[in-house]
Amino acid sequence: MSKSYRNYCIQDRLQQIYEAIGLIMKRCEHINCPDDFLLSPDNMMIFDSCVMRLQTIGEQVGKLLKEPNTPLARYPEIPWKAIYDMRNIISHEYANIDEILIFNTIKEDLPILESVVKKMLEPYS
């Protein structure tokens, strides 16, 4: 694989992560506690869509973890493996997903991840 194609793949994966974070955060602006996800069919649909976007983030992180000299290694403060592991839980245990864990991930972890991924994308702009 050529270096330019590899860089394109990395950039594309990071961009997908960044866009998924933005969508999740926008959709959850009015969600103030985990129980809000359960208050209406519309909020349950928001929950489902956000969980699927978290799965997308985990999938792209998993692919980046397999890259030689992965750019993720430069940001050890981010629990990359845990992000990928969450993807596996979502994929294989969807019916048992805890709305508290999802809420905390969205409200506490995604803003930090968003700023790191934005920084990671800067060399590609």
Residue pairs with C-beta under 8 A, 6 or more apart in sequence:
1 9
6 67
7 124
9 67
10 64
10 67
10 71
10 124
11 121
11 124
13 60
13 63
13 64
14 60
14 64
14 71
14 117
14 120
14 121
14 124
15 121
16 56
16 60
17 56
17 57
17 60
17 61
17 113
17 117
18 114
18 117
18 118
18 121
20 53
20 54
20 56
20 57
20 60
21 53
21 57
21 110
21 113
21 114
21 117
22 114
23 49
23 53
24 50
24 53
24 54
24 106
24 110
25 106
25 110
25 111
25 114
27 46
27 49
27 50
28 46
28 50
28 106
28 107
30 36
31 37
31 43
31 46
31 103
31 106
33 103
34 99
34 100
34 102
34 103
34 104
35 99
36 43
37 43
37 44
37 46
37 47
37 99
37 102
37 103
38 44
38 47
38 99
47 99
47 102
50 102
50 106
51 90
51 94
51 97
51 102
52 90
54 86
54 87
54 90
54 102
54 105
55 87
55 90
55 91
57 83
57 87
57 113
58 83
58 84
58 85
58 86
58 87
58 88
58 90
59 87
61 72
61 80
61 83
61 84
61 87
62 84
62 87
64 70
64 71
64 72
64 80
65 72
65 80
65 81
65 84
71 120
72 78
72 80
74 120
75 116
75 120
77 116
78 112
78 113
78 116
83 113
86 105
89 97
90 97
